[in-house]
């Protein structure tokens, strides 16, 4: 199973700074726009909840808690939703 975080950012934020390169490597987290996610086969995605900057972060269930902690602590995250996906 995968956990996909639907992440919304504060205005003016740079989404690429959310997860460090080291943590990305350790967790193999993938950060995508909604369009990129659809292009690689993530079907049935909801439309973004707001007009602001949004990304999807896909990670194995075993690493989901680590990523969620990053999202909860980040000053650039305005909010997020969690989705569980069968892989």
C-alpha positions in Angstrom: 0.0 0.0 0.0 1.0 3.6 -0.6 0.1 6.7 1.3 -0.5 9.8 -0.8 -0.5 13.1 0.9 -2.4 15.9 -0.8 -0.4 18.9 0.3 -1.4 22.6 0.0 1.2 25.3 0.5 1.2 28.8 1.9 1.3 31.6 -0.8 4.8 32.2 -2.0 6.2 28.9 -0.8 8.6 26.8 -2.8 7.3 23.2 -2.6 10.6 21.6 -3.5 12.0 22.7 -0.2 9.4 20.7 1.8 11.3 17.4 2.0 15.1 17.3 2.2 17.0 15.3 -0.4 18.2 13.0 2.3 14.7 12.1 3.5 13.5 11.8 -0.1 16.3 9.3 -0.7 15.6 7.3 2.5 11.9 7.1 2.0 11.8 7.2 -1.8 9.1 9.8 -1.5 7.8 11.1 -4.8 6.6 14.7 -5.0 4.3 15.4 -8.0 1.9 17.9 -9.3 -1.6 16.6 -9.9 -0.9 16.6 -13.7 2.4 14.6 -13.2 0.6 12.1 -11.0 -2.1 11.5 -13.6 0.6 11.1 -16.3 2.3 8.2 -14.3 -1.0 6.4 -13.7 -2.5 7.8 -10.5 -6.2 7.6 -11.6 -9.2 8.9 -9.8 -7.4 11.7 -8.1 -9.6 14.5 -6.7 -9.3 18.0 -8.1 -7.1 20.2 -5.9 -9.2 21.6 -3.1 -8.0 25.2 -3.7 -6.5 27.4 -6.4 -3.2 27.6 -4.5 0.0 25.6 -5.0 -0.6 21.9 -4.3 1.5 18.7 -4.6 1.0 15.0 -4.1 3.6 13.2 -2.0 3.5 9.4 -2.5 5.4 7.2 -0.1 5.3 3.5 1.1 3.1 3.0 4.2 6.1 2.2 6.3 7.4 5.7 5.8 4.2 7.6 5.9 4.5 8.7 9.6 7.9 10.3 8.9 6.5 12.3 6.0 3.4 13.3 8.0 5.6 14.6 10.8 7.4 16.8 8.3 4.1 18.1 7.0 2.8 18.9 10.5 5.9 20.8 11.4 6.4 22.7 8.2 5.8 26.5 8.1 5.1 26.3 4.3 2.3 23.8 4.5 -1.2 25.3 4.7 -2.9 22.0 5.1 -2.9 18.4 3.8 -5.1 15.4 3.3 -4.1 11.7 3.5 -5.2 9.0 1.0 -4.4 5.3 1.1 -3.9 3.6 -2.2 -3.5 -0.1 -3.1 -0.3 -0.5 -5.1 
